[in-house]
């Protein structure tokens, strides 16, 4: 089965996201990843606000980030979203933050569990699982430390 094109979310770095050293503060990248996942879910027809109204949430149960290069004020960034693991209860998403088309700045993975709004594990809706299945991809290869 062919995979969908890669989802990319566009973001311009704001002054409020930056430190005095003119780079994005490290924890702000989690906000960028959240925004990209939200737009991704909206693009596949399952906005998070509707899922929440239907009694489903997807809390982050693990997040790992690797910082390669800093993003600076006014940089135009692409935040890639790849679904790399999926079952009826869990989804893992690889994110890559790029400056321009291919300059890797941050690489990360977030792992989520589907729960009720009361935070009890709950199988995700069949339509959501089917929509996400179309987007499952192999993780992107990232540079290793030398």
N, C-alpha and C positions, 0 to 999 in steps of 0.2 A: 504494500500500500504506500503510495507516495506521501511524503510529508508536506505539510503546509510550509509556506515561506517563513522565515524567521521573523518573529515579532520584534519590532524596534520602537521604543518610545523616545521622542525628542525632548530634550530639556536644556534650557539655557541657565547657566549658573548665575544665581542672584548674589548680590552683595551680602545679604543677610545670612547666606550659607557659609560664608568665608570667615577665616580667622584673620588676625592682624597680619599674619604672614602671607595673606592672599592665596590661600588654598582652602578647598572645602574641608570643614571640620569633619573628622573621621566618622562620627556617628550620623552625620547628615546623609551619608550614602544609604543608610537603611531607609530613610525617607524617600530617596530616589527610587530604590528598588520597590518599595510599597506602591508608589505612584505608577510605576511601570506595570506591576502585576495587576493593579486595578484597571488600568487602561486595556491591558491584555484581556482580562475577564470581560470587560465591556465589549471589546471587539469580537469576542466569540459568542456574544449574545447572553451572557450571564453576569450582569453588573453586580458587584458585591452588595450594593444597597438592596437589590431585589433578593439576593440570597439571604441576607440578614432578615429581611421582612418575612421570608419564608421559613425562618428558623435555623439557618445554617451559617456558621462562621468557620474561618480557616486560620486559627491562631498559629503563629510561628512557634515551633517547638525547638528549633535550632537554626542558628545563622553563623556562617563563616564568611569572612571577607579577607581578601588578600590585596593589599594596596601596592600597586606597581609604580604609578606616577601620579602626581597631584593634578587635580582639576583647578582651574583658576576662574576668578570673576569674569563673567561674560563669555566663557567657553561654551560652545555648542556641543552638547553631549548626546550620544545615543545610548540608551539602556536596553540591551538585548535581554529577551526572556526566552528560556528554553525549558520545557517540561522534560525532566530527565528520569523521573521515577513516578509511577502512578499506580495506585490500587484504589479500591472503593473507600478507604479511610484516609489515605495519605497521599500527598503530592510533594515532590521535591522539584525545585526550580533553580536552574543555574542562571545567574545574571552576569553580564559583562557590561561595564561602563567604558565607553569608547569616546575619545575625542576624534571627531571626524569619522571617516569610514572604518579605520582600522588601528588606531593607536590605543592599545589597551591601557586603561588607568586602574580599574578595579575589577576583580573577579570574585564571585561569591556564590554561595548556595544557601537557599532558605528551605527549610523542611516544615511542612504544615500538616496538621491533622484536621479532619472535618469533624466538627462538633455541633451540638445544639447551641443556642444562645446561652443556655445554662452550663455550657462547657462539658457536656456529656458526649463521649464519642458517638458519632452518627455516620452511617454510610452516606456518601454524597449522592445527590439526585442523579438518576440514570442519565438524564440529558446532559448534565454537567460532566459526568464521567466520559460519556461518548464524545462530547466536544473537546475535552482535554486530550483524549486518546489520539485525536487527529494531529495533535501538536507535539507528541512525544518524539524527542530527538536524542541522539547521542550527545553526551557532554562535549562542549568545545574543548579542543586541546589548548592548554595555556602554557606559557613559558615556565620553565623551572628555574629555581635559584641556582646561580653559579657558585 
